[in-house]
Amino acid sequence: MIEYRFHALVLFALLAPCAALLGGCGKKENPSALSPPSSPISQMPAPVAPEAVAPTEKAAAAMASTEAAMRKSDCFTCHAVDKKIIGPAYSWVAYRYKDDKEATANLSAKIKNGGMGNWNDYTGGATMSPHRQLQDDDTKAMAQWVLGRNPVEPPAKTAAK
């Protein structure tokens, strides 16, 4: 009995819009004056235009290109996404600077000019070598890639020895 009711409901849901349209047949009303029936399909959002999707795909391609450039450079010699090698994990950097509005510019400058002292509790004072051969647009893209990692809080700081 339940199965019969279910099928009847489905059939009603499918035929109700058609019945509303057909119900006006034979009447002398102006067909253009009839409003179309409301259906779940007419209430669905419009499909996304291809041009609206393109920037996201472009951004993903740019991020992949940036990561490839970083892998060709020496970035992954000292850094990994999720663990300390010589320098801090990229996910730790993303965590530290997640609320910093100047993070992209500051990290871009750090990549270009090198640095030391910001991660001593984790690196023991290792310095980051400068990468002056890189263009500013490249260092900015690299900084954005790093900041785009899933932010993970670094482990508890080690005691200085």
C-alpha positions as CSV (number, residue, x, y, z in Angstrom):
1,M,0.0,0.0,0.0
2,I,2.8,2.4,0.9
3,E,4.5,1.6,-2.5
4,Y,1.3,2.4,-4.3
5,R,1.0,5.8,-2.5
6,F,4.6,6.6,-3.3
7,H,4.1,5.9,-7.0
8,A,0.9,7.9,-7.0
9,L,2.6,10.9,-5.4
10,V,5.5,10.7,-7.9
11,L,3.0,10.5,-10.8
12,F,1.0,13.5,-9.4
13,A,4.2,15.5,-9.0
14,L,5.2,14.9,-12.6
15,L,1.7,15.4,-14.1
16,A,0.5,18.4,-12.0
17,P,2.4,21.0,-14.2
18,C,1.0,19.4,-17.4
19,A,-2.5,19.3,-16.0
20,A,-2.3,23.0,-15.2
21,L,-1.3,23.7,-18.7
22,L,-3.8,21.4,-20.3
23,G,-6.6,22.6,-18.0
24,G,-6.8,25.8,-20.0
25,C,-7.4,24.0,-23.3
26,G,-10.8,24.7,-25.0
27,K,-11.2,28.0,-23.0
28,K,-11.4,31.3,-24.9
29,E,-8.7,32.9,-22.7
30,N,-5.6,34.5,-24.2
31,P,-2.8,31.9,-23.9
32,S,-0.2,34.6,-23.3
33,A,-2.1,35.8,-20.3
34,L,-1.7,32.5,-18.6
35,S,1.3,32.4,-16.2
36,P,3.5,29.3,-16.4
37,P,3.0,26.9,-13.6
38,S,5.5,26.9,-10.8
39,S,7.6,23.8,-10.7
40,P,10.7,22.7,-8.8
41,I,12.7,22.8,-12.1
42,S,11.8,26.5,-12.7
43,Q,13.0,27.3,-9.2
44,M,16.4,25.8,-9.7
45,P,19.3,28.3,-10.1
46,A,20.4,28.9,-13.6
47,P,23.5,27.0,-14.8
48,V,26.8,28.7,-14.3
49,A,28.1,30.3,-17.5
50,P,31.4,29.0,-18.7
51,E,33.0,32.5,-18.4
52,A,32.1,32.5,-14.6
53,V,34.0,29.2,-14.2
54,A,37.1,30.2,-16.1
55,P,38.7,32.5,-13.5
56,T,38.6,29.6,-10.9
57,E,40.2,27.3,-13.5
58,K,42.7,30.0,-14.3
59,A,43.6,30.5,-10.7
60,A,44.0,26.7,-10.2
61,A,46.3,26.5,-13.2
62,A,48.3,29.5,-11.9
63,M,48.7,27.9,-8.5
64,A,49.8,24.6,-10.1
65,S,52.3,26.6,-12.3
66,T,53.6,28.4,-9.2
67,E,54.1,25.1,-7.3
68,A,56.0,23.7,-10.3
69,A,58.2,26.8,-10.3
70,M,58.8,26.4,-6.6
71,R,59.7,22.7,-7.0
72,K,62.2,23.7,-9.8
73,S,63.7,26.3,-7.5
74,D,65.3,25.3,-4.2
75,C,62.1,26.0,-2.1
76,F,61.3,22.4,-1.3
77,T,64.9,21.7,-0.3
78,C,64.3,23.6,2.9
79,H,60.5,23.5,3.2
80,A,57.7,21.0,3.0
81,V,53.9,21.6,3.2
82,D,53.3,19.8,6.4
83,K,56.6,19.4,8.3
84,K,59.8,21.2,9.2
85,I,62.8,20.3,7.1
86,I,65.3,23.1,7.6
87,G,62.7,25.9,7.5
88,P,59.2,25.9,8.8
89,A,56.4,23.9,7.1
90,Y,54.3,26.0,4.7
91,S,51.2,25.1,6.6
92,W,52.7,26.7,9.7
93,V,53.6,29.8,7.8
94,A,50.0,30.0,6.5
95,Y,48.8,29.6,10.1
96,R,51.0,32.4,11.5
97,Y,50.0,34.9,8.8
98,K,46.4,33.9,8.2
99,D,45.1,37.2,9.6
100,D,47.9,39.5,8.4
101,K,46.7,41.7,5.6
102,E,50.3,42.5,4.7
103,A,51.4,38.8,4.6
104,T,51.7,38.5,0.8
105,A,54.0,41.6,0.5
106,N,56.0,40.6,3.6
107,L,56.6,37.0,2.5
108,S,57.3,38.1,-1.0
109,A,60.0,40.4,0.3
110,K,61.3,37.6,2.6
111,I,61.6,35.2,-0.4
112,K,63.4,37.9,-2.5
113,N,65.8,39.2,0.3
114,G,66.1,36.2,2.6
115,G,65.7,36.4,6.3
116,M,66.3,35.0,9.7
117,G,65.0,35.1,13.2
118,N,61.3,34.6,12.7
119,W,61.3,30.8,13.2
120,N,64.3,30.4,15.5
121,D,62.4,28.2,18.0
122,Y,61.8,25.7,15.2
123,T,64.9,26.1,13.0
124,G,67.6,26.8,15.6
125,G,68.5,30.0,13.8
126,A,68.8,28.7,10.3
127,T,68.7,31.5,7.7
128,M,66.7,31.7,4.6
129,S,68.8,32.5,1.6
130,P,67.8,35.4,-0.7
131,H,66.4,34.6,-4.1
132,R,67.2,37.9,-5.9
133,Q,67.1,36.3,-9.3
134,L,63.3,35.9,-9.0
135,Q,60.9,38.5,-10.4
136,D,58.6,40.4,-8.0
137,D,55.5,38.8,-9.6
138,D,57.0,35.4,-9.1
139,T,57.8,36.0,-5.4
140,K,54.3,37.4,-4.9
141,A,52.8,34.3,-6.5
142,M,55.0,32.1,-4.3
143,A,53.9,33.9,-1.2
144,Q,50.2,33.6,-2.2
145,W,50.8,29.8,-2.8
146,V,52.3,29.4,0.7
147,L,49.5,31.4,2.3
148,G,47.0,29.3,0.4
149,R,48.0,26.1,2.2
150,N,45.7,24.7,4.9
151,P,46.8,26.6,8.0
152,V,48.1,24.3,10.7
153,E,49.2,25.5,14.1
154,P,52.9,24.8,14.6
155,P,53.8,22.3,17.4
156,A,54.7,23.6,20.8
157,K,57.9,25.6,20.7
158,T,61.0,23.8,21.7
159,A,62.9,25.1,24.7
160,A,66.1,26.9,23.9
161,K,69.2,24.9,24.9
